[in-house]
Amino acid sequence: MKKIRTLVVSALLIIVFIIALNNFIYLPGFKNLSFDEIITFDKEKISSINIRNKGKEIHVTDPNIIDKVMSDFTKMEFSRRKFESDVKKSNSSGNKQKYFIELEDSNGDLIEMIYLSGNLFKIYGYSTEETVVYEIVNNPELEIHNVFTAQ
């Protein structure tokens, strides 16, 4: 009986240790992140957005439309991946379009560039000089499709 109790307590301690370790060490796929947790720039500085899709490009300066696009990103939950090939292909009816999204400030300077395709969300780090790959773990309905087709 003591052996079983010792094994159960040991297993619980190992589980607690792994959960605590997750907060200090990157374990891919173990923690979901919000958009605010993954960005390294100030969202308030964005004054225009360029969106490209299949040879078509639109330039958005209307603050209401910019807010719609940014709210799309805040609906998403992300899991960091080491490589683009680590992102699972989506079979759902969500985002099947591919978009290159350039975020610019009021001076026209590029703040960040984002690639969005299916479950893949890639940030080309103009603010950090690092490209980071994320998998979109939930599949929200996106307004960016409507914004792109309405222009």
ChimeraX attribute file (.defattr): number of C-alpha atoms within 10 A of each C-alpha:
attribute: neighborCount
match mode: 1-to-1
recipient: residues
	/A:1	5
	/A:2	7
	/A:3	8
	/A:4	9
	/A:5	10
	/A:6	11
	/A:7	11
	/A:8	12
	/A:9	12
	/A:10	12
	/A:11	12
	/A:12	12
	/A:13	12
	/A:14	12
	/A:15	12
	/A:16	11
	/A:17	11
	/A:18	12
	/A:19	12
	/A:20	11
	/A:21	12
	/A:22	13
	/A:23	11
	/A:24	8
	/A:25	9
	/A:26	12
	/A:27	13
	/A:28	14
	/A:29	14
	/A:30	12
	/A:31	13
	/A:32	17
	/A:33	17
	/A:34	14
	/A:35	16
	/A:36	12
	/A:37	9
	/A:38	14
	/A:39	14
	/A:40	14
	/A:41	15
	/A:42	10
	/A:43	14
	/A:44	8
	/A:45	13
	/A:46	24
	/A:47	17
	/A:48	22
	/A:49	24
	/A:50	16
	/A:51	21
	/A:52	17
	/A:53	13
	/A:54	9
	/A:55	5
	/A:56	8
	/A:57	15
	/A:58	15
	/A:59	14
	/A:60	19
	/A:61	15
	/A:62	11
	/A:63	13
	/A:64	10
	/A:65	16
	/A:66	19
	/A:67	14
	/A:68	16
	/A:69	20
	/A:70	16
	/A:71	15
	/A:72	16
	/A:73	20
	/A:74	12
	/A:75	15
	/A:76	20
	/A:77	18
	/A:78	24
	/A:79	21
	/A:80	23
	/A:81	20
	/A:82	11
	/A:83	10
	/A:84	14
	/A:85	10
	/A:86	14
	/A:87	20
	/A:88	13
	/A:89	12
	/A:90	16
	/A:91	10
	/A:92	10
	/A:93	9
	/A:94	14
	/A:95	20
	/A:96	14
	/A:97	12
	/A:98	14
	/A:99	22
	/A:100	17
	/A:101	21
	/A:102	20
	/A:103	22
	/A:104	19
	/A:105	17
	/A:106	11
	/A:107	10
	/A:108	12
	/A:109	12
	/A:110	16
	/A:111	19
	/A:112	22
	/A:113	21
	/A:114	18
	/A:115	17
	/A:116	20
	/A:117	18
	/A:118	21
	/A:119	22
	/A:120	24
	/A:121	24
	/A:122	20
	/A:123	19
	/A:124	18
	/A:125	17
	/A:126	14
	/A:127	13
	/A:128	12
	/A:129	9
	/A:130	10
	/A:131	12
	/A:132	18
	/A:133	22
	/A:134	26
	/A:135	25
	/A:136	24
	/A:137	18
	/A:138	14
	/A:139	16
	/A:140	14
	/A:141	13
	/A:142	17
	/A:143	15
	/A:144	21
	/A:145	14
	/A:146	11
	/A:147	16
	/A:148	17
	/A:149	8
	/A:150	7
	/A:151	9
